[in-house]
């Protein structure tokens, strides 16, 4: 089993900004610890970050957020990417759509993706779905993901486990 870590939308707007909050902020130390351990083990780290244009479909649902070229679309300082990490901008919930993520993952040789970040019930879940449809095994450390509300979070974890066979576990057991 060869793993890659995919960090989903740990950006200013979703952690401390207009769509952020205490739930997202709470997972930052766990994500940082997992990334540190993963890098030490030579596991590739790939960041996905919302980077929208005014015409993106999400603008009609969520309003303006994570706009390309703004501070809101930048990865939070506590999780700043390192030189060997890959950062991919996305305009959809899933980084598998209209980005270089599929080819980047193929180059890593990974067959298992560890997905962390926000929001569990939106972007993480959509990336898990596309990963599943692309043939990857998926792992979601529940202490490294967050949603705006607890009910949506719990439903999403259950859905990913039951529908995509995602392993839900604590981050200290993942690597």
N, C-alpha and C positions, 0 to 999 in steps of 0.2 A: 504494500500500500504506500503510494507516494502522495504526499499531501502538499497543498498550497493553501495559504491563508488569504481570504478575500475580506477586506475591510470595507463595509458598506456605509457610505454617507456619514462618516464621523467628521462632519464639517461644522463650521461656526453656526450657520442658520439652524441646524438640527440638534446641536448640543447646547449652546448658550444663547442662540439667537431667537428669531421670531417663531420657530417651530420646535425649539428646544425646551429643556426643563430638567427638573431634578432626576427623573428616571434615566435620561440619557447621560447626564453628568455622573451619575452613580457608577456606571459601567466603565468609565475611562481608565481607572487604575487596573481593572481586570484585563481590559484590552491591551493596555501598555505592557503588562506582565506577560501576556500570551505572545505578543509580538517579539518581545525581547527573547523569550525562550525559543520561539520558532526560528528567529534569525540565528541564534546560537547553534541550532541544529541544522542550519542550512536550508530551511524551508522557505520557499519563495513567498513574498508578501506583495499582494496586489491591492491597491486602493481604488475603490470606485467612488467618484464624487459627482453629485448633481452639479450640472453647469448648464443652466437653461438660457434660452433665448425667449424674447417676448411672444413668439408664435407657438411655443411648445404647448401641447395639449394640457399638461398639468396646470398651466396658468389659470385655466377655466375652473379647475377643481380646488386648488390650494391657494390661488392668488400668487402674486410675485414672490419668489423665494429662490435662493441659491442661483442667482443670476451670474452668467458667465462673466468673468473678469472682476467680480466683486469679492469683498472680504467674506461675505456670507457663504460663498462657494469654496472657500479654502479649508483644507484639513486643519483641525484644531491643533494648536501648538504642542500640546502634550503628546500627540501621536504623529509628530512630524515624520514624514517618510525619510528613509535613509537612501544613500546613493544606489544601493542594489535593488530597492523597491521599485515597483511600477505603479504609476498613477494614471488612471483612465477616467476621462470625463464622460459623463452619460447624460442623456436628455430624457430618458424613460426610467420607469421604476427598475427595470432590469438592465444590468450592464452587458447582457448578452445581445442586446438589440442595437444595431448601428454603431458598434465600437470595435476596437481591436481585442476585446477580452477573449473571444473564442480562440483566436490565433495565439495570443499570449499564453493562455492556459495550455494549449497544445505543445508549445515550445518547452514548458516546464516538465512535461511528461507526467503530470499529476493525474491521478485517477480519483482522488478524494479531495473535496473542498471543505475547508473549515470556514464558515461564514460568521462574521461578527459585525455588530453595528446597529444602526437604526434605519428605519423603524421596522421592528420584527414583522408586523402584520402587513407591511406594504413592500418596501424595497428588499428586505432580507427574504421574505417569503417568495417574491417574484424571482429573485436570483436563484433561490433554491429550486423553484419549479423549472427554470431554464437549465440549470445544472443537471437536474434529474433527466430532463428530456434530451440532454446532450450526452448522457451516459455516465455522469459522475455520481459517485457516492457523496453524500453530504452529511456534515456534522455541524450542529449549532450549539455552541456553549451558552447555556441559558443565562449565565452570569456575565456574558459579554454582548448581550442584546437587550434592547428596550423598545417599548412602544409608548405612545402618548397615554394610553390607559391600560390598566391591569387586565381587564376582561379581554380586550383585543389581543394582548400579548399572550395570554394563556391559550386562547382559541387558536392562535397562529401556531404556537409550538405543537399543540395537539394535531392540528391539520398537517403540518409538515411531517410529523412522525408517522401519522396514519396513512397519508396519501403518497408521500415521496420516500418513505422509509428512512427519513432523516434521524440520525442519532442525536438525541438531546442529552447533554451531559455538562458537568462543571468543567471550567477551563483548565483546572489543574490535572484533569484526566485525559485531555485531548491529545497531547503530544507525548 
